[in-house]
Amino acid sequence: MRFVLVGGGTGGHFYPLVAVAEALREQESFGAEGELYYLGPDPYNADALAKQNIVFVRCPAGKNRLYRSLANYVDVFRTGWGIVVAFFKLLALYPDAVLSKGGYTSVPVVIAAWLLRIPIVVHESDAVPGRANVLGSRFARIIALAYAEAGEHLKGKEAKLAMVGMPIRRSFRAQVAKPHEVLGIPDDRPIILVTGGSSGAERLNDFILASLTRLLSKFIVVHQVGDANVDKVSSAASALFTDREPLSRYYVFGHMSEEKFAAALRAAALIISRAGSTTLFEIAAAGKPAIVVPIPEDISRDQRSNAYSYARETGAVVMEEHNLSDDILVAEIERILGSEATQMEMAAGAASLTASDGAYKLANILVTIGREHEI
C-alpha cells in the first residue's frame, strides 16, 4: 500500500501525521513494507519523517493571508503552480489515498488528488474547521474530526463525517519513566510547565516573566519559549533577581525535543498553554490540569473556540489575553495548586477527553481504502 500525507506550516498540522504513520507501521497489512510520502514546500521536521521512513517530496504552495498583502497576489500563482506540480507527482506515485491535515500546504495536493480521482481523507483538529479543510471537505471521501462540534460547520457533509479524536504520537500516550531525570530537574516542588507551542508565544512569555518572582518562591517553572526567544527571556529573568537562588528553579527551553516535552507533560502539576489542538490533546493524554490562554481572535480564528471546547470537556481554565494580568494569573495558579481536590477534578476531566486510538482509527480508514484497490 502507498499513502501520501500532507499538511503543514505548523507542528499542529505536521505531528498528527507522524502519529498516523506510527499507527500504520504497526498495522500487519501495512507494516514496514508500506510506502509513505509527505508532500509539501519543506519537510518541516526531516528527522521525524526519517524515523517513520516517510519520503519527502517537494511541492510548492502559496498562503492566502487574512490581511492585505502583496504576497497574497504572488502566492496565487505559487498555489497554481503547486497544483500542477502535485498533479504530476501524484500521477507518478498514484497512492491508494491522500491524508490531509489542512493548512495552506495541503491545498495544491488535495485539488490535484481530486483531479486524479485519488481518495482523500481529511482530518480536522479544530473546533471550527480551517479554510483549507473546508475546501478539502468538498472533495473528501471521509472527513475525520477531533471535536464533534466541528461537524456543525460542515453542513451537507454529514454522511462523510467520522469522529476519530486526535492522532497523538506514541511517546505522548505512554508513561514516561522518571520524567524529572529526563528533564534534569528536581522533584521537590510542584512543577508548572509553560508552553506556547514549538515556536513559543511572546505575550505568554511576558506574563510569566511578570509573575516569576512570586512563582519561583513556591514552584519550579519549566518554560518553553521558542528558540528565537531564549536569550531575551533568560536575560529578562536574570534581571529580576538580586538573589540568584530562586533562578535555580527556572528552566528555560527553546524548542523541546519530543522526549523532553513528553517528560515535561508527565512531570508537571499544572500546564499553561496556548490553544493549539495538538498540544491540548497531548495535555489531555497526560491527564493534567491546565490554564489555556488562546491567541486573540483577530490573530487566530480557531484558538478561542478550541480553548472553550476543551474547557467544557475537561474543566480547564480559559484566560483570555486581553483580560489577563500577572496578578490574575498568579492567583489562578495558586488556587489550582492549593487545592488537591481541584487538581484531581481537572486531571480526571482531561484524562476523560482523549482516547488513545485516534491515530489507529485514521490508520484503519486508510488501510480499508487501500484494500479496496487490492480487490
C-alpha positions as CSV (number, residue, x, y, z in Angstrom):
1,M,0.0,0.0,0.0
2,R,1.0,3.6,-0.6
3,F,-0.3,6.7,1.1
4,V,0.5,10.4,0.7
5,L,0.4,12.6,3.8
6,V,0.0,16.4,3.5
7,G,-0.5,19.3,5.9
8,G,1.9,21.7,7.4
9,G,3.1,25.1,8.2
10,T,2.8,24.3,11.9
11,G,3.6,21.4,14.2
12,G,-0.2,21.2,14.9
13,H,-0.7,20.0,11.3
14,F,2.5,18.0,11.0
15,Y,2.8,15.9,14.1
16,P,-0.6,14.2,13.9
17,L,0.5,12.9,10.5
18,V,3.6,11.4,12.2
19,A,1.2,9.8,14.8
20,V,-0.8,8.2,11.9
21,A,2.4,7.0,10.3
22,E,3.4,5.3,13.6
23,A,0.0,3.6,13.7
24,L,0.2,2.5,10.1
25,R,3.7,0.9,10.7
26,E,2.0,-1.2,13.5
27,Q,-0.6,-2.5,11.0
28,E,0.1,-6.0,9.9
29,S,-1.3,-5.3,6.4
30,F,0.9,-2.2,6.1
31,G,3.9,-2.5,8.3
32,A,7.5,-1.8,7.3
33,E,6.8,-2.5,3.6
34,G,4.1,0.1,3.2
35,E,5.1,3.3,1.4
36,L,4.5,6.7,2.9
37,Y,5.2,10.1,1.3
38,Y,5.0,13.6,2.7
39,L,4.3,16.4,0.1
40,G,5.0,20.0,0.9
41,P,7.3,23.0,0.4
42,D,9.7,21.8,3.1
43,P,10.0,18.6,5.3
44,Y,9.1,20.6,8.5
45,N,11.0,18.0,10.6
46,A,13.2,15.8,8.5
47,D,14.2,13.6,11.4
48,A,10.6,12.8,12.3
49,L,10.0,11.8,8.7
50,A,13.1,9.6,8.5
51,K,12.2,7.9,11.8
52,Q,9.0,6.6,10.1
53,N,10.6,6.0,6.7
54,I,8.4,8.7,5.2
55,V,9.8,10.0,1.9
56,F,9.7,13.8,1.4
57,V,8.5,15.1,-2.0
58,R,8.8,18.8,-2.6
59,C,5.7,20.6,-3.7
60,P,5.2,24.4,-3.7
61,A,2.2,26.0,-2.0
62,G,1.1,29.6,-1.5
63,K,-0.5,31.2,1.5
64,N,-3.8,33.1,1.5
65,R,-3.4,35.6,4.3
66,L,-6.3,37.1,6.1
67,Y,-4.8,40.6,5.9
68,R,-3.9,42.7,2.8
69,S,-0.5,41.9,1.4
70,L,1.1,42.0,-2.0
71,A,2.4,38.5,-1.2
72,N,-1.2,37.2,-1.5
73,Y,-1.1,38.0,-5.2
74,V,2.2,36.3,-5.7
75,D,1.1,33.3,-3.8
76,V,-2.0,32.8,-6.0
77,F,0.5,31.9,-8.8
78,R,2.5,29.7,-6.3
79,T,-0.6,27.8,-5.4
80,G,-1.5,27.3,-9.1
81,W,2.0,26.1,-9.9
82,G,1.7,23.8,-6.8
83,I,-1.4,22.2,-8.3
84,V,0.5,21.5,-11.5
85,V,3.5,20.0,-9.6
86,A,1.3,18.0,-7.3
87,F,-0.7,16.6,-10.2
88,F,2.4,15.1,-11.8
89,K,3.9,14.0,-8.6
90,L,0.7,12.2,-7.6
91,L,0.4,10.8,-11.1
92,A,3.8,9.2,-10.8
93,L,3.1,7.9,-7.3
94,Y,-0.6,7.1,-7.7
95,P,-1.2,6.4,-4.0
96,D,-4.1,4.5,-2.6
97,A,-5.2,7.6,-0.6
98,V,-4.2,11.1,0.4
99,L,-4.5,12.1,4.1
100,S,-4.7,15.8,4.6
101,K,-4.4,17.7,7.9
102,G,-5.2,21.0,6.3
103,G,-3.1,24.2,6.3
104,Y,-2.1,26.1,3.2
105,T,0.4,23.4,2.1
106,S,-2.4,20.9,1.6
107,V,-4.4,22.9,-1.0
108,P,-2.5,22.0,-4.2
109,V,-2.2,18.3,-3.2
110,V,-5.9,17.9,-2.4
111,I,-7.0,19.6,-5.6
112,A,-4.6,17.5,-7.7
113,A,-5.7,14.3,-5.9
114,W,-9.3,15.1,-6.7
115,L,-8.5,15.7,-10.3
116,L,-6.8,12.3,-10.4
117,R,-9.7,10.7,-8.6
118,I,-7.4,9.6,-5.7
119,P,-9.4,9.0,-2.5
120,I,-9.0,11.9,0.0
121,V,-9.3,11.7,3.8
122,V,-9.3,15.0,5.6
123,H,-8.7,15.3,9.4
124,E,-9.8,18.4,11.2
125,S,-8.2,19.1,14.5
126,D,-10.0,22.3,15.5
127,A,-13.5,23.0,16.8
128,V,-14.1,25.3,13.9
129,P,-12.7,23.9,10.6
130,G,-9.9,25.8,8.9
131,R,-10.3,27.2,5.4
132,A,-8.1,24.6,3.7
133,N,-10.1,21.8,5.2
134,V,-13.4,23.4,4.4
135,L,-12.2,23.4,0.8
136,G,-10.8,19.8,1.2
137,S,-14.1,18.6,2.6
138,R,-15.8,19.2,-0.8
139,F,-13.5,16.6,-2.3
140,A,-13.0,14.2,0.6
141,R,-14.4,10.7,0.9
142,I,-14.0,10.8,4.8
143,I,-13.9,13.9,7.0
144,A,-12.4,12.8,10.3
145,L,-13.0,15.1,13.4
146,A,-11.2,15.7,16.7
147,Y,-14.1,17.8,18.0
148,A,-17.6,16.7,17.3
149,E,-18.8,20.3,17.1
150,A,-16.6,20.9,14.1
151,G,-19.3,18.9,12.1
152,E,-21.8,21.7,12.8
153,H,-19.8,23.9,10.4
154,L,-19.8,21.3,7.6
155,K,-23.5,21.3,6.6
156,G,-24.5,18.9,3.9
157,K,-21.5,16.7,4.5
158,E,-22.8,14.7,7.5
159,A,-22.6,11.4,5.6
160,K,-18.8,11.9,5.3
161,L,-18.1,12.7,9.0
162,A,-16.2,10.3,11.3
163,M,-15.5,11.1,14.9
164,V,-11.9,9.8,15.5
165,G,-10.4,12.2,18.0
166,M,-6.8,13.5,17.7
167,P,-3.9,11.4,16.5
168,I,-1.3,11.6,19.2
169,R,2.2,10.3,18.9
170,R,3.2,7.2,20.8
171,S,5.6,9.0,23.2
172,F,2.7,11.2,24.5
173,R,0.4,8.3,25.1
174,A,2.9,6.2,27.1
175,Q,4.0,6.7,30.6
176,V,7.4,8.3,31.0
177,A,9.8,6.6,33.3
178,K,11.5,9.1,35.7
179,P,10.4,12.2,33.8
180,H,12.3,14.5,36.2
181,E,15.5,12.7,35.3
182,V,14.8,13.1,31.6
183,L,14.4,16.9,32.2
184,G,17.3,17.1,34.6
185,I,15.3,18.9,37.3
186,P,14.4,18.1,40.9
187,D,11.0,16.9,42.1
188,D,11.0,18.7,45.4
189,R,8.3,21.3,44.4
190,P,5.3,21.3,42.1
191,I,6.2,22.0,38.5
192,I,4.5,24.5,36.3
193,L,5.0,23.8,32.6
194,V,4.5,26.8,30.3
195,T,4.4,26.2,26.6
196,G,3.5,28.4,23.6
197,G,3.9,25.6,21.0
198,S,7.1,24.8,19.1
199,S,7.9,28.4,18.3
200,G,6.9,29.8,21.7
201,A,4.5,32.7,22.4
202,E,5.9,36.1,23.1
203,R,2.9,37.6,25.0
204,L,2.6,34.4,27.2
205,N,6.3,34.7,27.9
206,D,5.8,38.3,29.1
207,F,3.0,37.3,31.5
208,I,5.2,34.6,33.0
209,L,8.2,36.9,33.4
210,A,6.0,39.4,35.2
211,S,4.9,36.7,37.6
212,L,8.2,35.0,38.0
213,T,9.4,36.3,41.4
214,R,6.1,35.1,43.0
215,L,6.0,31.8,41.2
216,L,9.6,30.8,42.0
217,S,9.0,31.3,45.7
218,K,6.7,28.2,45.7
219,F,7.1,26.3,42.4
220,I,9.5,25.1,39.8
221,V,8.8,26.7,36.4
222,V,9.7,24.9,33.1
223,H,9.3,27.4,30.3
224,Q,9.4,26.5,26.6
225,V,9.9,29.9,25.0
226,G,10.8,29.2,21.3
227,D,14.4,29.2,20.0
228,A,14.3,32.8,19.0
229,N,13.3,34.0,22.5
230,V,15.7,32.0,24.7
231,D,18.3,34.8,25.2
232,K,15.7,37.5,25.6
233,V,13.7,35.6,28.2
234,S,16.8,34.4,30.1
235,S,18.2,37.9,30.3
236,A,14.9,39.4,31.5
237,A,14.5,36.7,34.1
238,S,18.1,37.2,35.4
239,A,17.5,40.9,35.8
240,L,14.6,40.3,38.1
241,F,16.7,38.7,40.9
242,T,19.5,40.0,43.0
243,D,19.5,36.7,44.9
244,R,20.3,34.1,42.4
245,E,18.9,31.1,44.3
246,P,15.3,31.3,43.0
247,L,16.6,31.2,39.4
248,S,17.8,27.7,40.1
249,R,14.1,26.7,39.9
250,Y,13.5,28.3,36.5
251,Y,14.3,26.2,33.4
252,V,14.2,27.8,30.0
253,F,14.0,25.8,26.8
254,G,13.8,26.9,23.2
255,H,12.4,24.0,21.3
256,M,11.9,20.9,23.4
257,S,12.5,17.5,21.9
258,E,9.7,15.0,21.7
259,E,11.2,13.0,24.6
260,K,11.7,16.1,26.8
261,F,8.3,17.6,26.1
262,A,6.5,14.3,26.8
263,A,8.5,14.1,30.1
264,A,7.6,17.7,31.0
265,L,3.9,17.0,30.5
266,R,4.2,14.0,32.8
267,A,6.2,15.8,35.4
268,A,4.0,18.9,35.6
269,A,1.4,19.6,38.3
270,L,-0.1,22.3,36.1
271,I,0.3,23.3,32.4
272,I,-0.1,26.8,31.0
273,S,-0.6,26.7,27.2
274,R,-1.8,28.3,24.1
275,A,-4.8,26.6,22.5
276,G,-3.3,24.7,19.6
277,S,-5.3,21.5,19.3
278,T,-2.4,19.1,19.2
279,T,-0.9,20.5,22.4
280,L,-4.3,20.5,24.1
281,F,-4.9,16.8,23.3
282,E,-1.3,16.0,24.4
283,I,-2.1,17.7,27.7
284,A,-5.3,15.6,28.0
285,A,-3.4,12.4,27.2
286,A,-1.1,13.2,30.2
287,G,-4.2,13.9,32.3
288,K,-3.1,17.2,33.7
289,P,-4.8,20.4,34.9
290,A,-4.4,23.3,32.5
291,I,-4.8,27.1,32.1
292,V,-5.4,27.8,28.5
293,V,-4.5,31.3,27.0
294,P,-5.8,31.3,23.4
295,I,-4.2,33.6,20.8
296,P,-6.6,36.5,20.3
297,E,-9.3,36.0,17.7
298,D,-8.1,38.9,15.5
299,I,-4.8,36.9,15.0
300,S,-6.1,33.3,15.1
301,R,-9.7,32.4,14.5
302,D,-9.5,28.8,15.8
303,Q,-7.7,29.0,19.2
304,R,-10.6,30.7,21.2
305,S,-13.1,28.1,20.0
306,N,-10.6,25.3,20.7
307,A,-10.0,26.7,24.2
308,Y,-13.6,26.8,25.2
309,S,-14.4,23.4,23.7
310,Y,-11.5,21.9,25.6
311,A,-12.6,23.6,28.8
312,R,-16.1,22.4,28.6
313,E,-14.9,18.8,28.3
314,T,-12.1,18.9,30.9
315,G,-12.7,21.7,33.4
316,A,-9.6,23.6,32.2
317,V,-9.4,27.3,32.9
318,V,-9.5,29.7,29.9
319,M,-7.9,33.1,30.4
320,E,-8.2,35.4,27.5
321,E,-5.2,37.6,26.8
322,H,-7.0,40.9,26.8
323,N,-8.3,40.2,30.3
324,L,-5.1,38.7,31.7
325,S,-2.6,40.3,34.1
326,D,0.2,38.8,36.1
327,D,-1.8,39.2,39.4
328,I,-4.8,37.3,37.9
329,L,-2.5,34.6,36.5
330,V,-0.7,34.1,39.8
331,A,-4.0,34.0,41.8
332,E,-5.4,31.3,39.5
333,I,-2.2,29.2,39.6
334,E,-2.2,29.4,43.4
335,R,-5.9,28.5,43.5
336,I,-5.5,25.4,41.4
337,L,-2.2,24.2,43.0
338,G,-3.5,25.0,46.5
339,S,-6.4,22.5,46.2
340,E,-5.8,18.8,45.8
341,A,-9.5,18.3,45.0
342,T,-9.4,20.9,42.2
343,Q,-6.3,19.3,40.7
344,M,-7.9,15.8,40.8
345,E,-11.1,17.0,39.2
346,M,-9.3,18.8,36.4
347,A,-6.9,15.9,35.8
348,A,-9.8,13.5,35.6
349,G,-11.6,15.7,33.2
350,A,-8.5,15.9,31.0
351,A,-8.0,12.2,31.0
352,S,-11.6,11.5,30.1
353,L,-11.4,13.7,26.9
354,T,-9.0,11.8,24.8
355,A,-8.9,8.2,23.6
356,S,-5.6,6.8,22.7
357,D,-6.8,5.4,19.4
358,G,-7.2,8.5,17.2
359,A,-4.1,7.6,15.1
360,Y,-5.2,4.0,14.9
361,K,-8.7,4.9,13.7
362,L,-7.3,7.1,10.9
363,A,-4.8,4.3,10.0
364,N,-7.7,1.8,9.8
365,I,-9.6,4.2,7.5
366,L,-6.6,4.5,5.2
367,V,-5.9,0.7,5.2
368,T,-9.6,0.0,4.4
369,I,-9.3,2.3,1.4
370,G,-6.0,0.6,0.4
371,R,-7.6,-2.8,0.5
372,E,-10.3,-1.7,-2.0
373,H,-7.5,-1.2,-4.5
374,E,-6.2,-4.7,-3.9
375,I,-9.5,-6.3,-4.7
